[in-house]
Amino acid sequence: MVFPLLVLGLLSCGTGFIPFAHFVSIGKLEAHSGINWAVAIPGTLVALLGLFLSWYVYGKIQGEQNKNSEGGLSDRIALSLGSFYPLVKNKFYFDEIYLFVTHKIIFRYVAAPIAWFDKRVVDGTVDLSGWIARKVSDAFLSLQTGQLQTYGVWFVLGTIFTLILSVATYMSLLGFGAYIK
Amino acid sequence: MGLLSLLIFLPLITAVFVVAAPKQNQVRWIALIGTGLHLALTALTTFKYLTEALAGTSSSDLLTKLFLVEKFDWFSSLGIQYLLGVDGISMAMVILTSIIIFTGVLASWNVENRVKEFFALLLVLVTGVFGVFLSFDLFLFFMFYEVAVLPMYLLIGVWGTGPKEYSAMKLTLMLMIGSAFILVGILALYYTAGAGTGHYSFELNQLAQFKFPQVIQTWVFPIIFIGFGILGALYPFHTWSPDGHASAPTAVSMLHAGVLMKLGGYGALRVAVYLLPEGAKEWGLFFMALTTINILYGAFGAIKQKDLKFFTAYSSVSHCGVVLFGVATLNLMGFKGAILQMFSHGIMTGLFFALIGMVYGRTHTRQIPEMGGLAKVMPWLSVCFYIAGLASLGLPGFSGFIAEAHVFMGGFFGNPWSAALPGRIMTILAAMSIVVTAVYVLRGLGKVFLGPLQDTHHAHLTDATFTEKLTTGILISTMAVVGIYPQWLIELIGTSIYPILNRLH
């Protein structure tokens, strides 16, 4: 692992000298105009400070701790920060928040209701229309039982109905509608 | 017999040979040779099309230019013709179908029950599909459409699994309702144009030359769009799809999700938007909203599925939503994306269903919780599954990425006839489905293939056979070719989109 790090580290030292502006540009204008010291100096200083502090707190004290058991500087800092320390240590619980949102909210309150809605409501409507069609055909089934008496009853009823209808149509055609009203 | 007629009827001729085969075990080989020949014929047609079309089309065409045309009167008194032709969109769909049926036959190598009937019906079905893509007379188009839909009933009802009779009946009835919508729409156009010009014709380009009155545009467009939308799994008419796919045998699921559902998007673009541009403008946003629901609803629905086939079926509802979303954007980018997505999803979902069939053939279960750690015993199939999954969530390098990128960019650009903001909001919502897709794909596949072996009985299962490696290999390489170099496909469909687009302006 050291060797790849070494290669990458050495290469990164030289990267800044590559004139990227010649290769990456907005139209014909060069998008880059040299180093910006106002950004570069504080940035580098902050990085160096961070490196030093982490060495001071963990690296240096770690050695002492091995000799003097516990109670080193890092533990004292952690204690003095109170409940803020575990918050930072657990990355502000972002992983837990993501898991909570996906499992407890999205899966439970979005995905599951959609799956239910699809099965029961959308699909249920389709099944219902099939059920209605079957029930309607069941009702008409009694017209075709093969029993002569049933046919007779329907025949007579149908004839009476047709008679009434044709008489009514005839009368309305002759203008009797006005008298009936 | 012309080249296109041969392209349509070669599967039917193969079916005749299948039926006439003296021995059962010859059937598979006859089907494989027939579909292999078809693949070669498709390559030849593509070549002939490209040599003729590159010079013959331009981006200012107002009517779809057809090539390799075969035309003669069929029922001349009704203005019905036998009119075949090909343009870039048809060509792309024919290539897709040809690949899917070839791999579908390979994936059905293990069918034991009524082999003859199975392959014969499969080939009849695909005859209908080719017919739809190549006919430019709406009557012929509709006839082939029915030929494509009906064999599905028997294929699912006889060779299916689970509640197969229920699923077959539901699928057929719902698709018939869709057909009824389409027929009513087509007849309305036929009579209106006929009464207007005094010349009754079902020919697509004849109808396109007639300017339909606004009231027809407004009312016939949604009828035809919904009619095709039912086959394209448009929300809320998609419920035939999960049940149907779950019960269907492997090759039927492949063909159905891979190709048949594409007839929906194809018809919506070719018939509804092409003939009724004013109606499309009026209803564009409405259907965009409906397909946005499609995309998100399908993706969220897939998260909760326990059965691998239901899982893929819901994912198909989401992805086919992307096709119709692209059609509803009414701009060049969206149309291109819709066709690319049809092609891409066809291959990808074919791969998915083929793999599910292969895994099911070994584990005899499709329940996700009953599986786990299968990558240890079947590394080839697991890797293929992961590739299909990654393609499904739109990983760059596979065809799904380029298709969805086109569709969502098209949606964001919007069109001059509808407000930009609602379209953009819907595009953002629809594009979020990619994240949801990543969630269900990675979770689902992780449960099935990673971790410790769930069932000790699975320990001595075998990995893919040669035929299975061939099937998955063909499909994966197609996805990769389209993903890495989509330009050939975009050029193939390129100029054929312009007539549809130009008629909107």
Chai-1 contact restraints between the chains, C-beta under 6 A:
chainA,res_idxA,chainB,res_idxB,connection_type,confidence,min_distance_angstrom,max_distance_angstrom,comment,restraint_id
A,V110,B,F300,contact,1.0,0.0,6.0,A-B,restraint_1
A,A111,B,F300,contact,1.0,0.0,6.0,A-B,restraint_2
A,A111,B,I303,contact,1.0,0.0,6.0,A-B,restraint_3
A,A111,B,K304,contact,1.0,0.0,6.0,A-B,restraint_4
A,A112,B,K304,contact,1.0,0.0,6.0,A-B,restraint_5
A,I114,B,Y297,contact,1.0,0.0,6.0,A-B,restraint_6
A,I114,B,F300,contact,1.0,0.0,6.0,A-B,restraint_7
A,I114,B,G301,contact,1.0,0.0,6.0,A-B,restraint_8
A,A115,B,G301,contact,1.0,0.0,6.0,A-B,restraint_9
A,A115,B,K304,contact,1.0,0.0,6.0,A-B,restraint_10
A,D118,B,G301,contact,1.0,0.0,6.0,A-B,restraint_11
A,V122,B,P236,contact,1.0,0.0,6.0,A-B,restraint_12
A,V122,B,T239,contact,1.0,0.0,6.0,A-B,restraint_13
A,D123,B,T239,contact,1.0,0.0,6.0,A-B,restraint_14
A,V126,B,T239,contact,1.0,0.0,6.0,A-B,restraint_15
